[in-house]
Amino acid sequence: MKRKICFFTGSRAEFGIMCDLMHKVEQDDNCILQIIATNMHLSPEFGLTYKEIEKEGLRIDKKVEMLLSSDTANGTVKSMGLGTIGFADAIEDLNHDLCVILGDRYEMLAAAQTALIYRKPIAHLGGGDITEGAYDDAIRHCITKMSSLHFTSTEESRKRIIQMGEQPDRVFWVGALGLEEIINSPVMPLRELEQSISFNLGERFVLVTFHPVTMENHSAERQCVELLKALEEINNDYKILFTLPNSDTDGRIIIKLINDFVGKNNERRIAFQSLGRRRYFSALKYASAVIGNSSSGLVEAPSFHTPTLNIGNRQEGRTHGKSVVDVAASYCDIKEGLNKVLSEEFREFSKTTINPYEKDDTLDFIYHVISTYPLDDLNKKKFYNSDIDFGLITL
């Protein structure tokens, strides 16, 4: 009998990371690919990015509406409740054998808890990482405890998951999924990228993504204002390309501030809700630096040897390479950090650095495990006492 593998996806970034893995499953004669699209994918406000899934030639089996037009804590929790109801219906109908969940977003927590009650084993991508400034950190660990197979981006993350009581032979250090595509796929020529966004980036531009720090109260507006104040001072020398934040609590506050900032000088500034995979990776390649607090600046930008200015506490605790500069979310610190990452000396240094998230055969390793690992009793988990040797698990 063919193995039905169901992918849950709620955002542009998450789908971009899992896209090639979805294609591998789809092309396997012994597997059936299923996709549940939810949250921002289905929102006009966030670009209706489910269309990017369809452009890849992939079929969406279920669409689960859950996103309310609110970015308050109350609205986020209610969205999770709606998601849980929708996921229950979707899982009931699809009756998959294994589900694949990436990361740490609140819609994925709703998906994971639903799969748990339905006794559907979960393969979790990206567990064990640390991001102390966001509630994503707690969500990620919750999903880990509801999952049966674990694929980590670093060896440190693998050890953390084993410390949480997961069996070592189910925890695999594979590297960050998606980096192989970045390394091996050609990017768009700069001129083609400019034509596709109808904006002249020129030779010097910065790529900015700034999300709310969800473990801090009422910090989104203050921190974003400090960032924009610092960016204002480099505006005559650099164009600014923004990608707007996700549907996290207080995200709309940042979206409004950025849109107002862009509107004051739209010849040198532009903002997109979603660039799509190819355009985003191309922008990473050509940018003078990546600015903000997105995980992309830590995980993906170093593979292009592009400097990153990581602002504030959102990614605190996450592993990163030497091309990443950490600063506080204040005007003075951001301004000092910008001067450093945009300097010719640091840009040359970044070309020599190593991305700690890169590992060979990431995609094939994950695909092999999810398509062949025995599913019998996979949901039955025993707590592992980690005070003995971890050991590396290989296939």
C-alpha positions in Angstrom: 0.0 0.0 0.0 1.3 3.5 -0.9 2.4 5.7 2.0 0.4 8.9 2.3 2.6 11.7 3.5 0.9 15.0 4.3 2.7 18.3 4.5 1.2 21.2 6.5 2.2 24.7 5.2 1.0 28.1 6.4 3.5 30.6 5.0 5.6 31.5 1.9 8.9 30.9 3.7 8.0 27.5 5.0 6.7 26.3 1.7 9.8 27.5 0.0 11.9 25.4 2.3 9.8 22.2 1.9 9.0 22.5 -1.8 11.8 20.3 -3.2 11.0 17.6 -0.5 7.3 17.7 -1.6 8.4 17.1 -5.2 10.5 14.1 -4.2 7.6 12.6 -2.4 5.3 13.3 -5.3 7.6 11.6 -7.7 7.9 8.4 -5.6 5.6 5.7 -7.0 5.3 4.2 -3.5 4.1 7.5 -1.9 1.1 9.8 -2.2 1.8 13.4 -1.6 -0.9 15.4 0.3 -0.8 19.1 1.1 -2.8 21.1 3.6 -2.5 24.9 3.0 -3.5 27.3 5.7 -3.1 30.6 7.5 -1.2 33.3 5.4 -1.3 31.2 2.2 -5.1 31.9 2.1 -5.0 35.6 3.0 -5.3 38.4 0.4 -3.5 40.6 3.0 -0.5 38.3 2.9 -0.4 37.8 -0.8 -2.6 34.6 -1.4 0.6 32.6 -1.5 -1.2 29.3 -2.0 -0.8 30.3 -5.7 2.9 29.7 -5.4 2.2 26.1 -4.4 0.0 25.7 -7.5 2.6 27.4 -9.7 5.0 24.6 -8.7 2.6 22.1 -10.2 1.6 20.8 -6.8 -2.0 20.0 -5.8 -3.4 21.4 -2.6 -5.6 18.7 -1.1 -7.2 20.8 1.7 -7.4 24.5 2.5 -7.9 25.4 6.1 -9.0 29.0 6.7 -8.0 30.2 10.1 -6.4 33.7 10.0 -8.5 36.4 11.6 -7.9 40.1 10.6 -6.3 40.8 13.9 -2.8 40.6 15.3 -3.6 40.8 18.9 -3.0 37.9 21.3 -6.7 37.3 21.4 -6.9 37.1 17.6 -3.9 34.8 17.4 -5.4 32.4 19.9 -8.8 32.4 18.2 -7.0 31.7 14.9 -5.4 28.7 16.4 -8.8 27.5 17.6 -10.2 27.8 14.1 -7.2 26.0 12.7 -7.6 23.1 15.1 -11.2 22.7 13.9 -10.3 22.9 10.3 -7.3 20.5 10.7 -9.6 17.9 12.4 -11.8 17.9 9.3 -8.9 17.7 6.9 -7.1 14.9 8.7 -10.4 13.0 9.0 -10.8 13.2 5.2 -7.2 12.6 4.1 -6.4 9.9 6.6 -2.7 10.2 6.0 0.0 7.9 7.3 2.6 10.5 8.3 2.6 14.2 8.4 5.5 16.6 7.9 5.6 19.9 9.9 8.4 22.5 9.8 9.4 24.8 12.5 7.6 26.7 15.1 4.7 28.9 14.0 1.4 28.9 15.9 -0.6 27.4 13.1 1.8 24.4 13.2 1.1 24.0 16.9 -2.6 23.7 16.1 -1.8 21.2 13.3 0.5 19.1 15.5 -1.9 18.8 18.4 -4.6 17.7 16.1 -2.4 15.1 14.5 -1.5 13.9 18.0 -5.1 13.2 19.0 -5.7 11.5 15.6 -2.6 9.3 16.3 -0.9 10.4 13.1 2.9 10.3 13.5 4.7 13.6 12.9 8.0 14.2 11.2 9.3 17.5 12.5 11.8 19.6 10.6 13.9 22.2 12.5 13.4 21.2 16.1 15.9 21.8 18.8 16.8 25.3 17.7 16.7 28.2 20.2 15.0 31.6 19.6 14.5 33.0 23.1 12.9 36.3 22.0 9.8 34.7 20.4 7.0 32.4 21.6 8.1 30.3 18.6 10.7 28.9 20.9 8.2 27.2 23.2 6.0 26.2 20.3 8.9 24.5 18.6 9.7 22.5 21.7 6.0 21.6 22.1 5.9 20.2 18.6 9.0 18.2 19.3 7.3 16.4 22.1 4.3 15.6 19.9 6.6 14.3 17.1 8.0 10.9 16.4 10.8 11.7 13.9 13.1 14.7 14.2 15.4 16.3 11.6 17.7 19.0 13.1 19.7 21.7 11.4 22.7 21.4 13.8 24.3 18.8 16.0 23.6 21.1 19.0 19.9 21.0 18.2 20.0 17.2 18.0 21.5 17.0 21.4 18.8 19.3 22.8 16.0 17.1 21.5 17.6 14.0 23.1 17.8 16.0 26.3 14.1 16.4 26.0 13.7 12.6 26.2 13.4 11.7 22.5 15.0 8.4 21.4 18.4 9.1 19.7 17.6 6.7 16.8 14.7 8.9 15.8 16.7 12.2 15.9 18.7 13.0 12.8 21.2 15.9 12.3 20.7 16.7 8.6 21.4 20.4 8.2 18.9 23.1 7.2 16.5 21.9 4.5 16.6 24.3 1.5 20.2 25.2 1.6 21.1 22.7 -1.1 18.8 24.5 -3.5 20.4 27.8 -2.6 23.9 26.4 -3.2 23.1 24.5 -6.4 20.5 26.6 -8.2 21.3 29.6 -10.3 19.9 32.9 -9.2 18.3 35.5 -11.5 20.5 38.0 -13.2 20.2 41.3 -11.3 18.6 43.0 -14.3 16.0 40.3 -14.5 15.3 40.6 -10.8 14.8 44.3 -11.1 12.4 43.9 -14.1 10.4 41.3 -12.1 9.8 43.7 -9.2 9.6 46.9 -11.4 12.3 48.6 -9.3 15.9 49.6 -10.0 17.9 48.1 -7.1 21.3 49.1 -8.5 24.6 47.8 -7.2 24.0 48.8 -3.5 20.9 47.8 -1.7 19.9 46.2 1.6 17.3 43.5 2.1 15.3 44.1 5.3 12.8 41.8 7.1 11.7 42.7 10.6 9.3 40.7 12.7 7.7 41.5 16.1 9.5 40.0 19.2 6.5 38.1 20.5 7.9 37.5 24.0 8.2 41.2 24.7 5.2 43.4 25.5 4.5 46.4 23.2 8.0 46.4 21.7 7.1 46.1 18.0 6.4 49.8 17.3 9.4 51.1 19.3 11.9 48.7 17.8 10.7 49.2 14.2 10.8 53.0 14.6 14.5 52.7 15.8 15.3 50.5 12.8 13.7 52.8 10.3 15.4 55.8 11.9 18.8 54.2 11.3 17.8 53.1 7.8 16.8 56.7 7.0 20.5 57.7 7.3 21.8 55.2 4.8 19.0 55.9 2.3 21.0 58.2 0.0 23.7 55.5 -0.5 21.6 52.4 -0.6 18.2 51.3 -2.0 16.1 49.4 0.5 14.1 46.3 -0.3 11.7 45.2 2.4 9.9 41.9 2.8 7.0 42.4 5.2 6.5 40.4 8.4 4.3 37.3 9.0 0.9 37.2 10.8 2.4 37.2 14.3 1.0 39.2 17.2 1.6 43.0 16.5 2.8 42.2 12.9 0.4 44.7 11.4 1.9 47.5 13.4 5.2 46.9 11.7 3.6 46.5 8.3 2.0 50.0 8.6 5.2 51.6 9.7 7.2 50.1 6.9 4.6 51.0 4.3 4.5 54.6 5.5 8.3 54.7 5.4 8.4 53.4 1.8 5.7 55.8 0.8 7.9 58.8 1.8 10.6 57.9 -0.7 9.3 55.2 -3.1 12.1 55.9 -5.6 14.6 54.3 -3.2 12.4 52.0 -1.1 10.0 49.2 -1.9 8.2 46.6 0.1 6.7 43.2 -0.8 4.6 40.8 1.2 6.1 37.9 -0.7 8.9 37.8 -3.3 8.6 34.1 -4.0 11.5 31.7 -3.6 13.6 32.6 -6.7 13.3 36.3 -6.4 14.1 36.2 -2.6 17.1 34.0 -3.0 18.3 36.3 -5.9 17.9 39.3 -3.6 19.9 37.5 -0.9 22.7 37.0 -3.4 22.9 40.6 -4.6 22.2 42.5 -1.4 25.0 44.4 0.3 23.6 43.1 3.6 20.6 41.4 5.1 19.0 43.5 7.9 16.4 42.6 10.6 15.6 39.6 12.8 14.4 36.9 10.4 15.9 33.4 10.7 16.8 33.7 7.0 19.6 36.1 7.9 21.2 33.4 10.1 20.4 30.3 8.1 20.3 31.2 4.4 22.2 34.5 3.9 25.5 33.0 5.0 25.3 30.5 2.1 25.5 33.5 -0.2 28.3 35.0 1.9 26.1 38.0 2.4 26.6 39.9 5.7 23.7 39.9 8.2 22.8 42.5 10.8 20.7 40.6 13.4 18.7 43.0 15.5 17.3 42.5 19.0 16.4 39.3 20.9 14.1 37.4 18.5 16.8 35.0 17.4 18.7 35.0 20.7 20.3 31.6 21.3 20.1 30.4 17.7 23.4 29.1 16.2 24.9 31.5 13.6 28.1 31.9 11.7 30.7 34.7 11.7 29.1 36.7 8.9 26.3 37.6 11.3 26.6 40.6 13.6 24.3 40.9 16.6 23.1 44.3 17.9 20.5 45.6 20.3 17.2 47.0 18.9 18.2 50.6 19.5 19.0 53.4 17.0 22.6 53.8 18.1 23.4 50.1 18.1 21.7 49.5 14.7 23.5 52.5 13.2 26.8 51.1 14.4 26.0 47.7 13.2 25.0 49.0 9.7 28.4 50.7 9.4 30.1 47.4 10.2 28.2 45.0 7.9 28.2 47.5 5.0 31.9 48.1 5.3 34.1 46.7 2.5 36.3 45.0 5.0 33.4 43.0 6.6 31.9 42.2 3.2 35.2 40.7 2.1 35.5 38.8 5.4 32.0 37.3 5.0 33.1 35.7 1.7 35.5 33.5 3.8 33.0 32.3 6.4 31.3 29.0 6.7 27.5 28.5 7.2 27.0 26.1 10.2 23.7 25.0 8.8 25.1 23.5 5.7 25.4 19.7 5.4 25.6 17.3 2.5 22.6 15.3 1.2 20.0 17.0 3.5 17.1 16.6 1.1 17.8 13.0 0.1 18.4 12.0 3.8 15.1 13.4 5.0 13.2 12.0 2.0 14.6 8.5 2.5 13.6 8.5 6.2 10.0 9.7 5.8 9.4 7.5 2.8 10.8 4.2 4.3 10.9 4.5 8.1 8.6 1.8 9.7 5.4 3.4 10.9 4.2 0.6 13.1 4.0 1.8 16.7 5.8 5.0 15.7 3.5 7.0 18.0 4.4 4.9 21.0 7.3 6.9 22.6 9.4 6.1 25.7 11.2 8.8 27.5 15.0 8.5 26.9 17.4 9.2 29.7 20.1 11.3 28.1 22.8 10.9 30.7 24.5 8.3 28.4 26.4 8.8 25.1 24.4 10.4 22.4 26.1 8.7 19.5 25.4 9.7 15.9 22.7 7.9 14.0 23.2 7.2 10.3 21.2 5.2 7.8 
